[in-house]
Amino acid sequence: MTTYHLDLGDDNAEALDSVTKLTLAGSELDFDAFLASNSSAPVPLWGNVVLTRGDVRHPATTTWVEDVENTETHQDVVLIAGDPSAPTARRVRLADAWASASYHLDEDDDPDAFVITFADITVEK
């Protein structure tokens, strides 16, 4: 099973428990299959993806996710498949991304999972 990290830039990376429910232009895809496909598109592929957080949570991610639907939080983020320090780790850039929904699985205020909506997705070579 692939491990994933969310990188918000400025050395703000967080390990994730899972990356699921990738939806591109209204069609649901398996994230691992998309990553392996080396797909590219002549037009932006907008969509969303669900990220489930692990036990160790970066404060920058928490702050970003808690500001759900704030248009000022839009930024490019990167999902890293594997070890972030490995040059061979695959990187998926989500352009103009924002946290569009969050899920609390317990009574803690810290979101346990969240949806990232994005304007385009590209697998960096």
C-alpha positions in Angstrom: 0.0 0.0 0.0 1.3 3.4 -1.0 1.8 6.0 1.7 0.9 9.6 0.9 1.8 13.0 2.2 0.1 16.4 1.7 2.6 19.2 1.0 1.3 22.7 1.5 4.7 24.2 0.7 7.1 26.0 3.0 8.1 22.7 4.6 4.5 22.0 5.7 4.0 18.3 4.9 1.8 15.9 6.7 1.5 12.1 6.4 -1.9 10.9 5.4 -3.7 7.6 6.2 -5.4 7.5 2.8 -6.2 9.3 -0.4 -9.6 8.2 -1.8 -12.6 9.2 -3.9 -10.7 11.0 -6.7 -13.3 12.6 -8.9 -12.2 14.2 -12.2 -14.8 16.2 -14.2 -17.5 14.2 -12.5 -16.1 10.7 -12.9 -14.7 8.8 -9.9 -11.3 7.2 -10.3 -9.0 5.1 -8.2 -6.1 7.5 -7.1 -3.4 4.8 -7.4 -4.6 3.9 -10.9 -4.6 7.5 -11.9 -1.1 7.9 -10.6 0.2 4.9 -12.4 -1.5 5.9 -15.7 0.8 8.8 -16.4 -2.2 10.6 -17.8 -2.1 14.1 -19.2 -5.0 16.1 -20.6 -5.0 19.0 -23.1 -7.5 20.9 -20.8 -7.6 21.4 -17.1 -9.0 18.4 -15.1 -11.0 19.9 -12.2 -12.2 17.7 -9.4 -11.8 16.7 -5.8 -10.3 14.1 -3.6 -10.8 12.9 0.0 -7.8 12.9 2.3 -7.8 11.1 5.7 -5.3 12.4 8.2 -2.9 10.2 10.2 -2.1 10.5 13.9 0.6 13.1 13.5 -0.9 16.3 12.3 0.8 19.4 11.0 -0.6 22.6 12.5 -0.5 24.3 9.0 -2.7 21.6 7.6 -5.2 21.9 10.5 -5.4 25.7 10.0 -5.9 25.3 6.2 -8.5 22.7 6.5 -10.5 24.4 9.3 -10.9 27.4 7.0 -13.3 25.4 4.7 -14.6 27.2 1.7 -12.5 30.4 2.2 -11.5 31.6 -1.3 -8.4 33.3 0.2 -7.0 29.9 1.1 -6.7 28.7 -2.6 -3.2 27.5 -3.4 -1.3 24.9 -5.3 -0.7 21.8 -3.1 1.2 18.5 -3.8 0.3 15.0 -2.9 3.4 12.9 -2.6 3.2 9.1 -3.1 5.9 7.5 -1.0 8.8 9.1 1.0 8.8 12.9 0.4 12.6 12.9 0.6 13.0 10.3 -2.1 13.7 11.7 -5.6 11.7 8.9 -7.1 8.5 9.6 -5.1 5.6 10.6 -7.5 4.2 14.0 -7.0 0.7 15.1 -8.0 0.1 18.8 -8.2 -3.4 20.1 -7.4 -3.7 23.6 -8.8 -5.8 26.3 -7.2 -6.8 23.9 -4.4 -8.8 24.5 -1.3 -10.5 22.5 1.5 -14.1 22.3 0.5 -15.4 20.1 3.3 -14.1 18.6 6.5 -15.2 15.6 8.6 -14.9 15.1 12.3 -15.0 11.5 13.3 -14.9 12.2 17.0 -15.6 15.1 19.3 -12.2 16.7 18.7 -12.2 20.0 16.8 -9.4 18.8 14.7 -10.7 17.5 11.3 -10.0 13.9 10.7 -10.7 13.9 6.9 -11.3 16.6 4.4 -12.1 17.1 0.7 -9.8 19.1 -1.5 -11.3 20.7 -4.5 -9.0 21.8 -7.3 -9.0 23.5 -10.7 -6.4 21.1 -12.3 -4.4 18.0 -11.5 -1.1 17.0 -13.0 1.3 14.2 -12.3 4.8 15.7 -12.2 7.4 13.7 -14.2 
